[in-house]
Amino acid sequence: MKATFRFFTLLTILAASLILFANRAHAATLNVVVGTDAIDTNGQCQLSEAIQNINDQDTIHDDCTPTGAYGTDDTITLPAGTITLSGDLAELSESIIIQGQGESLSIIDGNNKQYSGIKLGLQSVPPFIENFEFRDASIIAAKNYGIFGYGIVSFALSNASISDGDSGVIVVAQNVQVADTQIDNNTGTDNNLGDVGETAGMYVQLSYTGEGPMPSFAAENSSMSNNTTTSSADMSPAGLLVGINCSISNGCDGDATTVDISSVEVDNNVSVVSDEASFSGITLMAVFEQSYANSPPTQLRINSTSVSENSAESPTGAALSGLSLYPLSITENSWLRNLTVHANSAITESNQVPSIAGAFGQLLASSMLEVSNITFTENQSQFPQDSYFPVSGLVFGRLDPDTGNVTTGIELSNSILAANTKNDEIYNCENSIDIGSGPSTVTPVSLGGNISDDASCASSFTQPTDQNNVDPADLKLGTLGDYGGSVPTIPLGQGSIAIDSGVTVAGLTTDARGVTRPQCAAYDSGAYEYNGTCPAPQQLTYPDPEKGSTVSLVLPSDVASPSVSAVDPDTIPKDGENQFLAGLTSFQFTTTPGATKTVTLYYDLPGSPSSYTARKYKTNSQAFIDVPGATITREDYNGKSMLKLTYAITDGGILDQDGVANGTVIDPVGLATTASLASTGDNLWLYALGIIVLLGSGVWMQGRAEQR
């Protein structure tokens, strides 16, 4: 990747010399016409003439008379219709807003890739451009690039389209915002951009001027899809690549750089590079000085985004496809949520370089990256035997720059990992990766609700709500497509084991489409929340024969042969000082061997939930234990205030009476309380009698006083 570092070195030099303009309080507006663009004296304001007037801050072309005086953020207004270029546009050297009438209405046409799009800032070093905005317009079929600029302080695309050209958008800026924009169907071939390579899609380099807010990249409701690059050059990304060039030497020693990507589609991009690295999908990388320890801190948030069906191929270089983060020093409150990472492929013919498809992160921080509700399926890497670094599954490692040790980098919840392959063998979780000089352990920390269709995650997926080695057919996953919302998703079919299998995630209230979570009894696993007919829970009720209290058992709809009954108290020992006001409940059901199911029991009992403890009776040891992970609350059930006990039980786990993963779950359980609360109901008549006696005494004493 030598060309990569040459390019980043150039950008570092450029960024170090950024100088902000002094603000000018006025601005000019120039209204241009449609048709073939040219510089002439026909009395009409052409796009090229307007650009030259703004560059010179003077009306050198009398055809373009501005409204207002030239100054900060001069505006070129594009009409509805097409402006067809007849030559390359002049390079912009001033802050400017290019405002159209709508993304599909105002079009700048490169004339079948004969002429380049908008170039800015490249020959104005220093000073640099303070602000560039391109809004409500399109650039199509441009040669070399749609928009290409160095050294912009603030760069924004809004309701825009850059498509069908040799490249998309390449920009070096301090702050970049992209909203409601499509950068699609660019080819990235022979764009003559030197070390930048043959970018197809969007390439962003964040650099710091030393003044103003820290560098930031934000993209929402946008797409970088169906872009293809074929090149022999390094740094030829297809999709979205964000480089972070923010280090101590250029003033990045304060707050973190921020990267915020929401509702963005990065799909169907292809990068084929003959002798260097190939990038496809979303790639985020930091440029650091001398050592990893100087990597800039970054707050990273990616939400409701699809990274699917991207392909990276290189015979001799690294191939990275899907989602790649390296080497990022993330801050607290960084997360990935509601992502669909599907059917990405990475192919390399060298065993000396990485072949990474799916999701990979080399993190440099003490903070863990939160990863929640990911649908992660059918990613594949192809590589020679004894390859250096093949990845098809989910792998995020934290590298200690001082020791070289690698530890796990993510906390994972509510995620589906299925059919990810390395050389056609399923491998969903990587256990170790060769990115440091010391020991390496990178299995994720599970927070529950995770599902894998192989055993590679079993050492990590150990929470009661995790599921390993599931039958892929039981997931009932649909095909990637438009099911509402801004990005493609993979739906859950009726009866999927991912429905209601998740845990609650603080702050996560919707799925990738914006559908409210949860729709049924609990969060679903994956990026898609099932919003069809909710599974009807099975409810069984019985009155305890000893106490007369009602006990109701609620089980998931997908278990079979459920039964519930009271335990004969004469057959079990006492549990110390604990009392069971509703006795012990024994229930049984059948399910898939090894499955984990959520069980709920309702008790018609007095008192506060905090006065009770969930206790399980173990028949083999004839002893009681606390039920791990149990919650006790009070809520209305069937029109009555009841105590609610909820917990997860795994076939063959600690709570299953036979302890064997045989598809049959048996569990004697009850709510235990102290003797003082237990006696409250039995001695209620004594309290009532005492009150009557006291009242009677009061009446007698009052009568005696009146007689006197």
DAMOMO-V642781 format. One record per run of one state. SS is the DSSP state (alpha for helix, beta for strand, coil for the rest). FROM is the first residue (numbers start at 0). TO is the last residue. If there is no record, write none. Layout:
BEGIN
{{SS;FROM;TO} {SS;FROM;TO}}
END
This chain:
BEGIN
{{coil;0;0} {alpha;1;15} {coil;16;27} {beta;28;30} {coil;31;33} {beta;34;35} {coil;36;45} {alpha;46;55} {coil;56;65} {beta;66;66} {coil;67;72} {beta;73;76} {coil;77;79} {beta;80;83} {coil;84;90} {beta;91;91} {coil;92;94} {beta;95;98} {coil;99;104} {beta;105;108} {coil;109;114} {beta;115;119} {coil;120;127} {beta;128;139} {coil;140;141} {beta;142;162} {coil;163;167} {beta;168;178} {coil;179;180} {beta;181;183} {coil;184;192} {alpha;193;195} {coil;196;198} {beta;199;206} {coil;207;214} {beta;215;222} {coil;223;226} {beta;227;230} {coil;231;235} {beta;236;244} {coil;245;246} {alpha;247;249} {coil;250;255} {beta;256;266} {coil;267;268} {beta;269;272} {coil;273;276} {beta;277;286} {coil;287;290} {alpha;291;293} {coil;294;295} {beta;296;307} {coil;308;309} {beta;310;313} {coil;314;317} {beta;318;329} {coil;330;333} {beta;334;341} {coil;342;343} {beta;344;347} {coil;348;352} {beta;353;362} {coil;363;367} {beta;368;371} {coil;372;373} {beta;374;376} {coil;377;378} {beta;379;381} {coil;382;387} {beta;388;390} {coil;391;392} {beta;393;398} {coil;399;404} {beta;405;407} {coil;408;408} {beta;409;412} {coil;413;414} {beta;415;417} {coil;418;419} {beta;420;421} {coil;422;423} {beta;424;425} {coil;426;427} {beta;428;428} {coil;429;438} {beta;439;439} {coil;440;443} {beta;444;447} {coil;448;449} {beta;450;451} {coil;452;465} {beta;466;466} {coil;467;470} {alpha;471;474} {coil;475;475} {beta;476;480} {coil;481;487} {beta;488;491} {coil;492;508} {beta;509;509} {coil;510;514} {beta;515;515} {coil;516;536} {beta;537;542} {coil;543;548} {beta;549;554} {coil;555;558} {beta;559;565} {coil;566;567} {alpha;568;570} {coil;571;577} {beta;578;578} {coil;579;583} {beta;584;589} {coil;590;594} {beta;595;602} {coil;603;607} {alpha;608;610} {coil;611;611} {beta;612;617} {coil;618;621} {beta;622;625} {coil;626;629} {beta;630;636} {coil;637;638} {beta;639;649} {coil;650;662} {beta;663;672} {coil;673;673} {alpha;674;681} {coil;682;682} {alpha;683;706} {coil;707;707}}
END
